């Protein structure tokens, strides 16, 4: 008996969608039924590759019907309208991060899906990276003792002349925004991952974030958890790296670098992105994209073996998890509420109220 394939519609065919599609090629149980992008030439080209229907209007894609899951991979500012339309059409929906650009929009998206009795999957894909998943397992096992501090910094680029922010279609000017490796578009991952590691509520947030359309600035965020742990983020994409030539490593996966270019597996990565976790009994250095993990419990760092798909294969692992929840009719592993919570925390850096979306 042939297993039924997961019928997918994809709305938005930009850079992140290309990474998703690349990963999906490794899966046998996926059928891409229809794709949509406002650029007709892109939509037609992708549709031809997958023998799917091509659209430039997502409402016409939704009218096709027959989807098990519709993936919303468009810029964040468009998420609410599209997710609400998908829910209204009665399809389960996957939404890329950040869930929305305001708390009000994020909350409305969750409400719309709940009222329509459809599942809302939030695209916190870092949880599916092998190094991050293994780090979580090590932390959960108590190997690090009590978590005290979690950190990440991404500082570099091509100087001010080479600095680029994501356009207003992603993050409207005057509000939270910035570059692809800034606190909004990238740091939202770390808010979720640090919360997942700490298994504790974030009770206080301090920081400074880039305003969309404003001159480049350094960004930072300090999170305090109820269990006493701290999380620190530090970003600047408008300067130059201070990393020395021998401080890199050969990459075991793909991933976005400080300048938003994509690293290739097997090649030398001079500045591999990483996060660190410090506990009372040990520490971890997590190279999430280059796919390496190091544990130090007092006798020096030792590399930990990893299994699973490194980037961008982790998008396939994520989709398999979504498919399992649909097939078994269970709650998503990463719900829309998780995306709303990450957004709530992020907006506090900007002094924005979670209830009204206004400065406080």
C-alpha positions in Angstrom: 0.0 0.0 0.0 1.4 3.4 -1.0 1.8 5.9 1.8 -0.1 9.1 1.1 2.2 12.0 0.4 1.9 15.3 2.3 0.2 17.8 -0.1 1.8 21.2 0.3 1.2 24.7 -0.9 4.0 27.3 -0.6 3.3 31.0 -0.5 6.5 33.1 -0.9 9.5 31.9 -2.9 12.4 34.1 -1.7 15.7 33.0 -0.2 14.4 31.1 2.8 11.9 29.3 0.5 14.8 28.2 -1.7 16.5 26.6 1.4 13.3 24.9 2.3 12.8 23.5 -1.2 16.4 22.3 -1.3 15.8 20.3 1.9 12.5 18.9 0.7 14.2 17.3 -2.3 15.5 14.7 0.1 12.0 13.7 1.3 9.9 11.0 -0.5 6.6 11.7 1.2 6.1 15.3 0.1 4.1 16.6 -2.9 4.3 20.3 -3.7 0.9 21.0 -5.2 1.0 24.7 -5.8 3.4 27.6 -5.3 2.8 31.4 -5.2 5.0 34.5 -5.5 4.3 38.0 -6.6 7.1 37.5 -9.2 5.4 35.5 -11.9 8.7 34.3 -13.5 9.8 32.9 -10.1 6.5 31.2 -9.5 6.4 29.6 -12.9 10.0 28.4 -12.7 9.6 26.7 -9.3 6.2 25.3 -10.4 7.8 23.8 -13.5 10.5 22.1 -11.4 8.0 20.4 -9.1 5.1 20.0 -11.6 3.0 22.2 -9.5 0.5 25.0 -10.2 1.9 28.5 -10.3 0.2 31.6 -8.8 0.9 35.2 -8.1 -2.2 35.7 -5.9 -2.3 33.5 -2.8 -6.1 33.7 -2.6 -6.2 31.8 -5.9 -3.8 29.2 -4.6 -6.0 28.6 -1.6 -9.0 28.2 -3.9 -7.3 25.1 -5.4 -7.9 23.1 -2.2 -6.6 19.7 -1.2 -3.7 20.9 0.9 -2.5 19.1 4.0 -0.3 22.1 4.9 0.2 25.6 3.5 3.6 27.1 4.2 3.8 30.9 4.6 7.4 31.9 3.7 6.8 35.5 2.9 8.2 38.7 4.6 7.0 39.0 8.2 4.9 42.1 7.6 2.6 40.0 5.4 2.2 37.0 7.7 -1.0 38.0 9.5 -3.2 38.5 6.4 -2.0 35.3 4.7 -2.2 33.1 7.8 -5.7 34.3 8.6 -6.7 33.6 5.0 -5.2 30.1 5.1 -7.0 29.4 8.4 -10.3 30.6 6.9 -9.8 28.2 4.0 -9.5 25.4 6.5 -5.8 24.3 6.0 -3.1 23.7 8.5 -0.5 26.4 8.3 3.3 26.7 8.8 4.6 30.3 9.3 8.2 31.3 9.1 9.8 33.4 11.9 9.2 36.0 13.1 5.5 35.1 13.5 4.5 38.8 12.9 5.8 42.3 13.4 3.4 43.3 16.2 2.1 41.4 19.3 -1.4 42.2 18.2 -0.9 40.5 14.8 0.8 37.4 16.3 -2.1 37.0 18.8 -4.7 37.4 16.1 -3.0 34.7 14.0 -3.1 32.2 16.8 -6.7 33.1 17.5 -7.7 32.7 13.9 -6.1 29.2 13.6 -7.7 28.1 16.9 -11.1 29.2 15.9 -10.8 27.5 12.5 -9.6 24.3 14.2 -6.4 24.2 12.2 -2.8 23.7 13.4 -0.4 26.6 13.4 3.3 25.5 13.1 5.8 28.2 14.1 9.1 28.1 12.1 11.7 28.0 14.9 14.0 25.9 12.8 17.1 26.2 15.0 15.6 23.5 17.3 16.0 21.0 14.5 19.8 21.8 13.9 21.7 18.7 15.2 24.1 20.7 17.3 21.3 22.7 19.0 19.2 19.5 19.5 22.1 17.7 21.1 22.9 20.6 23.3 19.4 20.7 24.5 19.6 16.9 25.3 22.8 17.5 27.3 21.4 20.4 29.2 18.2 18.5 30.0 20.2 15.6 31.3 21.8 17.9 33.9 25.3 17.6 32.6 25.9 21.4 32.8 24.4 21.7 36.3 22.4 24.9 36.7 22.4 27.2 33.6 23.9 30.5 34.4 24.5 32.3 31.1 23.8 31.9 27.4 25.4 34.1 24.8 25.7 34.8 21.1 27.3 37.6 19.1 27.5 38.3 15.4 29.7 41.2 14.6 31.2 41.9 11.3 30.2 42.5 7.7 31.7 44.8 5.0 31.8 48.0 7.0 29.2 50.8 6.8 29.5 51.0 3.0 28.4 47.4 2.7 25.7 47.5 5.3 22.2 46.5 4.1 18.9 46.3 6.0 16.0 44.2 5.0 13.5 46.3 3.1 10.3 47.8 4.4 8.3 44.9 2.9 9.9 42.8 5.6 9.9 45.3 8.5 8.0 48.7 8.0 10.2 51.7 8.4 10.1 53.4 11.8 9.5 50.1 13.6 11.7 47.1 14.7 13.8 45.8 11.8 17.4 45.9 10.5 19.8 43.5 8.8 19.3 39.8 8.2 21.7 38.9 11.0 20.3 41.5 13.4 18.2 41.2 16.6 14.8 41.1 14.9 15.4 38.7 11.9 18.0 36.5 13.5 17.9 37.2 17.3 14.3 35.9 17.4 15.8 32.4 16.9 18.0 32.8 20.0 15.1 34.1 22.2 13.4 30.8 21.5 16.4 28.6 21.8 17.6 30.2 25.0 14.1 29.8 26.5 14.1 26.1 25.3 17.5 25.5 27.0 16.6 27.3 30.2 13.1 25.9 30.5 12.2 29.0 32.4 10.2 32.1 31.9 11.9 35.4 30.8 11.0 37.9 33.5 13.1 40.9 32.4 14.4 42.3 29.2 16.8 45.1 28.5 18.5 46.2 25.2 18.6 48.3 22.1 17.4 47.3 18.7 17.8 48.6 15.1 15.0 50.7 13.8 14.0 49.9 10.2 15.2 52.6 7.9 17.4 54.3 10.5 21.2 54.5 10.4 23.1 51.4 11.5 23.6 50.9 15.2 24.9 48.2 17.5 22.2 46.0 19.0 22.1 44.2 22.3 19.7 42.2 24.4 19.9 41.0 28.0 17.3 38.5 29.1 16.8 37.4 32.8 15.0 34.1 33.4 13.0 33.2 36.5 15.5 30.5 37.4 18.3 33.1 37.6 19.9 32.3 34.1 20.9 35.2 31.8 20.8 35.4 28.0 23.0 38.0 26.2 22.9 38.9 22.5 25.2 41.4 20.7 25.0 42.3 17.0 26.5 44.8 14.6 26.5 44.2 10.8 28.1 47.5 9.8 31.7 47.0 10.8 34.5 44.5 10.2 35.3 41.2 12.0 38.3 40.9 14.4 38.5 37.1 14.0 42.0 35.9 13.3 42.8 33.6 10.3 43.1 30.3 12.3 40.1 30.8 14.4 37.6 29.2 11.9 36.8 25.6 11.0 35.7 23.5 8.1 31.9 23.7 7.8 29.8 20.6 8.2 26.7 22.3 6.9 25.3 25.3 5.1 24.1 28.5 6.8 23.9 32.3 6.8 27.0 34.3 7.7 27.3 37.7 9.2 27.0 39.4 5.8 24.0 37.1 5.0 26.0 35.1 2.4 25.7 31.4 2.6 28.5 29.1 3.8 29.0 25.9 1.9 29.6 22.5 3.6 33.2 21.2 3.4 34.7 24.6 2.9 36.7 26.7 5.4 34.5 29.0 7.4 36.7 31.8 8.8 34.0 33.0 11.3 31.6 30.2 12.1 28.6 31.4 14.0 28.2 30.0 17.5 26.4 30.3 20.8 27.7 29.4 24.2 26.0 28.0 27.3 27.6 28.2 30.7 26.5 26.1 33.7 27.7 25.4 37.2 29.1 22.0 36.1 30.0 22.5 32.5 29.8 24.6 29.4 28.9 24.1 25.7 30.0 25.8 22.5 27.4 25.3 19.8 28.3 25.8 16.1 24.8 25.6 14.9 25.4 26.0 11.1 28.9 24.5 10.8 27.5 21.5 12.7 29.9 21.1 15.6 29.4 20.9 19.4 32.0 21.1 22.2 31.5 20.2 25.8 33.7 21.2 28.7 33.1 19.7 32.2 36.4 20.8 33.6 39.0 18.8 31.7 39.0 21.0 28.5 36.6 21.1 25.5 35.9 17.8 23.8 33.9 17.4 20.6 30.5 15.7 20.8 29.3 13.4 18.0 26.2 14.6 16.2 23.5 12.8 14.2 20.8 14.2 12.0 20.6 16.6 9.1 22.8 19.7 9.3 21.7 22.9 7.6 19.8 23.2 5.3 18.7 19.7 5.8 17.1 20.7 9.1 14.2 22.2 7.2 13.4 18.6 6.1 13.5 17.4 9.7 11.2 20.2 10.7 8.7 19.3 7.9 8.8 15.7 9.0 7.8 16.8 12.5 4.9 18.9 11.1 3.8 15.9 9.0 3.8 13.6 12.0 1.6 16.0 14.0 -0.9 16.3 11.1 -1.0 12.5 10.5 -1.4 11.8 14.3 -3.6 14.8 14.9 -1.4 16.0 17.7 -0.3 19.4 18.9 2.6 20.9 16.9 6.0 20.6 18.7 6.4 24.3 18.2 3.1 26.1 18.3 2.0 29.6 17.3 2.0 30.5 21.0 5.8 29.9 21.1 6.1 32.5 18.3 4.0 35.0 20.1 6.1 34.6 23.3 9.3 35.2 21.3 7.7 38.3 19.7 6.6 39.5 23.1 10.1 39.3 24.5 11.7 40.9 21.4 9.3 43.9 21.4 10.3 44.7 25.0 13.7 45.8 23.6 11.9 48.5 21.7 9.8 49.6 24.7 6.6 48.3 23.0 3.5 47.1 24.9 2.5 43.6 24.2 -1.2 44.5 24.5 -1.4 47.6 22.4 1.7 47.5 20.2 2.6 51.0 21.3 5.6 52.5 23.0 5.4 52.5 26.8 
